[in-house]
Amino acid sequence: MGSPRADSVELLERAADESRMEDPAAPGAGTLPANGNGNGKGKQAAPKGREAFRSQRRESEGSVDCPTLEFEYGDADGHAAELSELYSYTENLEFTTNRRCFEEDFKTQVQGKEWLELEEDAQKAYVMGLLDRLEVVNREQRLKVARAVLYLAQGTFGECDSEVDVLHWSRYNCFLLYQMGTFSAFLELLHMEIDNSQACSSTLRKPATSIADSTELRVLLSVMYLMVENIRLERETDSYRWRTARETFRTELSFSVHNEEPFALLLFSMVTKFCSGLAPHFPIKKVLLLLWKVVMFTLGGFEHLQALKIQKRAELGLPPLAEDSIQVVKSMRAASPPSYTLDLGESQLAPPPSKLRGRRGSRRQLLTKQDSLDIYNERDLFKTEEPATEEEEESVGDGERTLDGELDLLEQDPLVPPPPSQAPLSTERVAFPKGLPWAPKVRQKDIEHFLEMSRNKFIGFTLGQDTDTLVGLPRPIHESVKTLKQGEEVVPETPCEILYQGMLYSLPQYMIALLKILLAAAPTSKAKTDSINILADVLPEEMPITVLQSMKLGIDVNRHKEIIVKSISALLLLLLKHFRLNHIYQFEYVSQHLVFANCIPLILKFFNQNILSYITSKNSISVLDYPCCTIQDLPELTTESLEAGDNNQFCWRNLFSCINLLRLLNKLTKWKHSRTMMLVVFKSAPILKRALKVKQAMLQLYVLKLLKIQTKYLGRQWRKSNMKTMSAIYQKVRHRMNDDWAYGNDIDARPWDFQAEECTLRANIEAFNSRRYDRPQDSEFSPVDNCLQSVLGQRLDLPEDFHYSYELWLEREVFSQPICWEELLQNY
């Protein structure tokens, strides 16, 4: 068939529709997604009005009994799963091509033996010969050699009998390839392909982009991803040589080598070039996966972050951490999910008096139950939530339209309002209260406010702007003043610091590009003619002609988008956590630009779907996953083979993505009242409450955190109508000193302070970046100081004994030397 863009989109719609209809649990099952995005809007005429809206809601989210999900959160999924997600099902035929290229080359170099039969020295010699043949001018010959290297990195599966063997030899070969300098050679080839203007222009002239347009790039990125992922994996049985190679590789990726930028910055530039439309053939899924794993490898995962926190607190003389957040969450149990409900308080409308009279008994019973809230997670918190009213459903519809309007701006230039308030500084923590999972925290701001009130009450005066008199102030204030009065700061050259310096001036473009791709990959997004095409590395050259082929492609497209969401959410979360630990203003700068690029409404739009169906969807074909597809012959394509998947009750990557996005949203809004108001304006409370249907403790915790920070703005009626949710927040979310989240009396929540706080934070960030990174360089392009007073006022480093002989020096070097003004002018 031909490949015009319109035909491709129509076939993708049909493919995604058929794949979802085969899986009733998939998002939008039984409806036709628009352009493969899975937004659940079909071609059949649907009944209109409120009744139709309510009936569709009840059908999709009414009475789903979700079991407790046995999910263990971590840096990434299992090793085999992370490797399999590198390849789309459309690429499966290339495994055979890679094997053929290797065997043809290997037979010309080695006679009568297979790769696994060679000694290590012979294997090294062959790899060295491959790298020599990789430098040929002929593009096709170079691609064949690169495919041979890729076959080695894939584990020489033609000589293996099981999946375990494939994974073992893949890891062994990747270490061998790195030791022989393969990564550096492929990095040079990657630079060549990025700068290949001919490939970009030829792709732009085509009516539609397919997987054939990115063949060379996909081969190069696949080899590099396999090397990073296999070497990054640590095992107790690794030899000393492998451990040394791992640290060398980490250093090589972290720091600039031969005056080149860190590898992560090259991948960021590929992302922005792809989003700008200059390189639509870039295999963006592979780029994002590699970027995520490189950042994780060089900066460290969540366990390494926890170790860095402990180390820095010890260096600063702070008390040790009371707990590890992730470990605490692992010990928590999920609450029973609510039946589908939208809170009565969403529209700020009170129920009719008759309903209030009819519920007096239940209210009395509820007050009785409040006495036993200290018993952690022992009852169903959501069993008696109120049903939704027609007005609430209208408010949800208004919220969806508002989100759509905000995200339309993401396709244009982002808005740049000033960002909100300062980040918290934690101090000493007390012991665990009985029955609660968290140790309470105290902000420095809370202590200052408490002391100021105490001084006014008992002494009758405040210290004002006095920064010298520190009597009565807590110890953290003493340390802060001491730090501020010190001289020029010393900036350690850590991998995180080097990455921030490299990203600094292009960071807004990086964040916008990542969010544009995330928007295109979200299942709730509607395809637009001007949106970016993220399917270039999954669409075949010839579109499917049978129903089964269309179903397979539909599954592949949905899986492709899920992997993109997973990689971007994990990447952004890692960057925020590492920058926050490195310096708080680095974290605030990244957060600021994420907010400017409408990240908050984008995440809310992502969750404005049947999130339980998204988490339990099965967009995978197990027999086509690597390494299974390399060991056995590909089965004949049938409906049964497409439906044959794993027996897991949920999709790991989708649940991982949801938790990452919730954590990201928490980090953007925490202690930022104006951003919290964005959650209220976009009517996020009903959207977030629907996510509580998923019985997974970590996801529920971050949903409840987001609901907690909004409660003071939602009004008394909302709090009265959602006492079960309030109880869940009390039981599961950390408490803080003077925390009156349930009553709405926080003085920081005054709306007239928002603008001042945002402007102050923005000014502080700009001052930080200017002070730390905009220092003038000593070069011929440095500005010349023509002010006599300024020049004479500069301090020069002189020898200690200079003042004894300066008069003699003046007589010899100045007064007795004739000045030839003409020669002086000629030299300049």
C-alpha positions, -999 to 999 in steps of 0.1 A, spaced: 0 0 0 10 36 -4 22 56 26 6 90 25 1 104 60 -37 103 59 -38 67 50 -12 59 78 -33 77 104 -65 60 94 -49 25 95 -34 33 129 -68 43 142 -82 9 131 -52 -10 144 -53 6 179 -91 1 180 -89 -36 171 -61 -42 196 -80 -25 224 -113 -44 216 -94 -76 221 -84 -65 256 -114 -53 276 -92 -39 303 -73 -16 280 -79 22 282 -108 31 260 -117 -6 254 -145 -10 229 -141 25 215 -121 38 186 -91 60 197 -85 91 177 -53 86 157 -40 58 179 -39 80 210 -64 60 229 -86 89 240 -117 67 239 -138 87 214 -153 64 188 -169 70 154 -203 58 165 -228 86 174 -230 87 211 -261 100 230 -256 135 243 -264 153 275 -258 147 312 -273 112 312 -249 100 285 -220 114 304 -230 97 336 -237 64 319 -204 64 302 -186 72 335 -204 44 353 -197 19 326 -160 27 325 -153 32 362 -184 20 381 -177 -12 399 -142 -25 392 -129 -47 420 -92 -40 420 -70 -64 441 -40 -52 460 -12 -48 435 20 -65 445 43 -38 431 79 -31 441 91 4 432 127 8 421 150 25 396 138 3 367 121 -29 358 139 -63 355 169 -65 333 153 -86 306 122 -63 305 144 -32 302 163 -47 273 131 -59 255 116 -24 256 144 -11 234 129 -29 204 96 -24 187 78 -54 173 83 -39 139 120 -44 143 119 -81 150 129 -90 114 162 -72 119 174 -97 144 179 -121 115 196 -94 95 221 -87 123 229 -124 126 235 -128 89 258 -98 88 278 -111 117 281 -147 103 292 -134 69 319 -113 84 330 -139 110 335 -166 83 359 -145 65 380 -139 96 378 -172 116 376 -206 101 359 -237 117 349 -221 150 320 -202 165 322 -171 186 316 -189 219 344 -213 211 371 -187 208 395 -177 235 392 -142 249 424 -130 231 409 -143 198 376 -126 205 394 -93 212 414 -96 180 382 -101 160 365 -71 177 395 -50 168 392 -61 132 355 -51 133 363 -17 145 389 -12 117 364 -22 91 339 2 107 359 31 93 353 24 57 338 52 35 311 31 19 279 36 39 263 2 33 294 -16 42 297 4 74 261 -5 83 268 -42 78 298 -40 102 277 -21 127 250 -47 126 277 -74 133 287 -54 164 250 -52 174 246 -89 171 275 -94 195 258 -69 219 226 -88 216 242 -119 230 251 -140 198 217 -156 203 223 -180 173 247 -200 195 225 -200 226 199 -225 238 179 -204 264 170 -168 273 193 -169 303 223 -178 280 214 -149 257 213 -124 285 246 -138 300 265 -135 267 250 -101 259 265 -88 292 298 -105 286 301 -92 251 292 -57 261 320 -56 286 344 -69 260 332 -44 234 337 -15 258 372 -26 267 382 -26 231 369 10 226 337 3 208 317 29 226 340 57 215 339 45 179 301 44 178 300 79 194 319 93 165 295 76 141 266 90 160 280 125 156 282 119 119 246 107 116 233 136 137 250 161 114 239 142 82 219 169 66 211 147 36 192 122 57 172 150 73 163 167 40 153 135 24 130 126 53 114 160 52 105 156 16 86 123 22 48 124 29 53 100 59 82 89 80 88 51 86 112 29 104 134 26 73 144 63 76 163 57 109 181 24 102 216 37 109 207 57 140 187 28 154 216 4 150 241 29 167 217 38 195 209 1 202 245 -8 206 251 21 229 220 14 250 229 -23 254 264 -14 265 251 12 291 224 -11 304 245 -42 307 275 -24 322 253 -4 346 239 -36 361 259 -45 392 261 -81 404 280 -97 433 297 -121 410 313 -94 388 351 -96 386 374 -68 397 382 -60 361 345 -56 353 340 -34 384 369 -12 373 356 -10 338 322 1 351 337 30 371 358 40 342 328 40 319 307 60 344 335 86 346 338 87 308 300 94 304 299 119 333 328 143 324 339 161 293 365 140 274 387 156 247 369 189 251 336 173 242 304 178 261 290 150 284 272 123 265 238 133 281 240 167 266 244 152 231 212 132 237 194 163 249 203 181 218 189 152 197 156 156 216 153 193 209 163 188 172 136 162 169 110 184 184 120 214 163 110 194 132 146 195 117 151 157 123 117 139 122 135 106 115 153 104 149 142 72 167 130 92 197 121 62 219 156 49 218 171 84 224 149 88 255 156 54 269 194 59 264 192 94 280 173 81 310 198 52 316 228 75 311 215 100 337 208 71 361 242 55 355 262 87 359 242 105 387 229 74 405 195 59 412 173 62 442 195 42 466 225 62 456 205 94 462 197 82 497 234 75 504 243 110 491 217 125 515 232 107 545 267 117 534 259 154 530 240 156 563 270 141 580 294 166 564 272 195 575 268 181 611 231 175 607 213 146 625 208 115 604 177 109 585 148 94 605 137 71 576 140 63 540 108 74 523 107 45 497 114 19 524 86 33 546 61 32 517 71 -4 510 59 -13 545 26 5 541 -6 -13 530 -30 0 504 -64 12 514 -95 -2 499 -104 19 468 -135 40 467 -164 33 444 -165 58 416 -174 92 432 -169 128 427 -169 148 460 -199 169 469 -175 197 477 -160 199 442 -186 223 430 -188 240 464 -225 231 467 -241 219 499 -265 189 497 -303 194 501 -315 197 537 -335 165 533 -303 145 525 -286 161 555 -315 150 578 -314 115 564 -277 111 572 -277 122 609 -272 86 621 -243 80 598 -227 113 609 -230 103 645 -214 70 637 -186 88 618 -178 109 648 -176 78 669 -152 62 645 -128 92 646 -116 81 681 -98 51 666 -80 68 637 -46 61 653 -50 24 643 -31 25 610 -50 13 579 -74 -11 596 -106 -2 579 -120 7 545 -115 45 543 -137 51 513 -166 27 516 -193 53 523 -183 82 500 -211 102 485 -224 97 449 -217 124 424 -242 150 415 -251 165 381 -234 198 390 -201 179 398 -201 161 365 -205 194 348 -176 208 368 -154 178 357 -163 185 321 -153 222 326 -120 210 341 -113 189 310 -120 218 287 -97 240 308 -69 214 307 -73 211 269 -70 249 266 -39 251 287 -21 222 269 -28 239 235 -3 264 246 24 237 249 23 234 211 31 272 210 57 293 228 54 286 266 42 312 290 69 326 313 52 338 345 74 342 376 77 311 398 65 307 435 80 305 469 110 291 486 118 255 492 117 240 527 147 234 549 143 205 573 156 205 608 157 179 636 129 153 637 112 137 666 104 101 671 75 83 654 40 89 670 22 57 678 3 43 648 16 67 622 42 57 596 61 90 593 82 111 617 69 147 617 90 174 600 96 210 609 104 239 585 129 266 594 102 291 584 78 276 609 104 280 637 111 316 627 74 325 627 69 307 661 99 326 677 87 359 663 53 354 678 68 343 711 90 374 713 61 397 705 40 380 732 65 376 760 92 403 754 73 428 733 98 435 705 113 419 675 148 420 661 139 435 627 168 437 603 195 430 629 217 403 616 244 405 643 224 399 674 216 362 673 205 358 710 174 336 712 176 324 676 178 286 669 211 270 659 202 267 622 200 305 619 235 308 634 248 284 607 230 302 579 244 336 590 279 321 592 276 307 557 264 339 542 293 359 558 319 335 543 338 344 511 335 330 476 319 295 474 338 265 461 318 246 436 327 209 435 330 194 401 305 165 406 287 148 377 255 166 387 272 200 387 288 194 353 255 183 339 237 214 352 264 237 338 260 221 304 222 223 305 219 258 319 216 280 289 194 255 269 174 241 298 141 258 288 143 242 254 151 208 269 121 209 293 97 221 265 108 194 242 104 166 268 69 178 277 59 181 240 68 144 235 51 135 268 19 152 256 21 134 222 25 100 240 -2 105 266 -32 82 260 -56 111 267 -41 134 240 -59 141 208 -39 140 176 -34 173 159 -20 181 124 7 202 139 18 179 167 50 160 165 51 125 151 66 101 177 59 70 157 87 73 132 106 43 147 76 20 149 57 24 116 67 -1 89 75 9 54 43 -7 41 12 -4 63 -7 -35 73 -32 -50 50 -49 -76 72 -68 -73 104 -42 -93 124 -14 -71 112 -34 -41 121 -40 -55 156 -3 -62 160 7 -27 149 -19 -12 172 -4 -30 202 30 -20 191 20 17 189 4 17 224 34 -1 238 57 24 221 39 53 237 39 37 272 76 32 270 81 69 261 60 80 290 79 58 313 113 71 302 104 108 304 87 105 338 117 87 353 142 111 337 125 142 350 121 128 385 158 118 386 169 153 374 148 171 400 159 149 429 196 152 420 195 189 413 177 195 446 204 176 465 232 194 446 217 229 451 182 240 459 182 268 433 192 243 405 161 223 415 140 255 415 153 266 381 143 232 365 109 233 383 103 268 372 106 260 335 86 228 339 58 249 353 62 276 325 58 248 300 24 237 315 37 206 331 10 207 359 -21 206 336 -3 181 314 1 156 343 -35 162 353 -47 156 318 -28 123 318 -46 112 350 -80 123 336 -87 88 323 -97 55 337 -63 51 354 -71 16 367 -76 4 331 -44 21 320 -24 3 347 -39 -31 340 -37 -28 302 -17 -55 284 -1 -39 253 25 -66 249 30 -98 229 53 -120 250 64 -143 221 77 -112 203 97 -98 233 135 -99 234 152 -123 242 123 -148 237 119 -139 200 156 -147 193 155 -183 207 125 -197 191 110 -192 156 85 -165 153 50 -181 156 23 -176 130 3 -145 136 -30 -155 151 -55 -139 175 -44 -164 202 -7 -155 198 -15 -118 200 -36 -124 232 -10 -147 248 8 -125 273 21 -126 308 -2 -134 338 6 -103 357 -23 -84 372 -9 -51 361 16 -35 337 48 -26 356 59 2 333 24 19 335 22 18 372 58 30 374 50 59 351 19 69 372 39 70 404 67 90 388 43 116 374 26 119 408 59 124 425 69 149 399 36 168 405 43 168 443 77 182 438 65 210 416 37 221 440 52 214 474 53 247 495 43 266 463 9 281 470 3 296 436 10 262 420 -13 246 445 -40 270 433 -34 257 398 -44 223 411 -76 238 424 -83 259 393 -79 228 371 -103 208 394 -78 182 401 -95 168 433 -120 146 415 -93 135 390 -69 125 418 -96 108 439 -104 85 410 -68 74 411 -74 61 446 -92 32 430 -58 16 424 -49 -4 455 -12 3 456 2 20 487 28 42 470 5 56 444 -22 63 470 3 81 492 12 106 466 -24 111 455 -33 119 492 -3 143 495 -17 162 465 -52 163 480 -38 174 514 -22 205 501 -55 215 484 -79 210 513 -75 245 527 -86 259 493 -115 235 487 -137 249 514 -155 236 545 -182 218 526 -157 197 506 -140 187 539 -173 178 555 -183 157 526 -150 138 523 -142 128 559 -131 94 547 -105 110 525 -94 133 553 -90 103 576 -68 86 550 -47 117 547 -43 118 585 -32 81 586 -9 80 556 7 114 550 35 130 571 25 157 597 44 189 603 47 215 631 18 240 632 2 221 602 -34 231 601 -41 217 566 -75 205 576 -88 239 587 -75 264 561 -59 289 586 -24 290 571 -11 326 568 10 316 539 -21 308 519 -31 345 514 -36 351 477 -22 386 477 13 372 487 16 349 457 30 374 432 56 388 457 68 353 465 70 343 429 90 374 419 113 369 449 121 333 439 127 342 403 151 370 413 169 347 436 173 320 409 186 346 384 211 360 410 223 325 418 229 316 381 246 349 375 268 348 405 279 312 400 280 307 362 283 341 345 318 350 356 339 369 330 366 348 313 401 361 309 405 363 272 410 388 244 372 392 242 369 403 278 356 439 282 382 466 289 379 487 320 384 523 310 376 539 344 408 553 361 394 549 396 384 513 389 417 504 375 437 520 403 414 505 429 421 469 418 441 448 442 472 431 428 491 402 443 526 416 452 556 400 469 557 405 507 589 425 506 576 449 478 568 477 502 605 479 513 617 486 477 587 502 459 604 536 458 634 522 440 611 502 417 592 534 408 625 553 400 639 525 379 608 513 361 587 544 358 604 578 362 637 570 345 621 552 315 612 574 286 578 567 272 576 564 234 539 572 228 541 566 190 554 530 195 528 524 221 500 534 198 514 513 170 513 482 192 476 487 198 
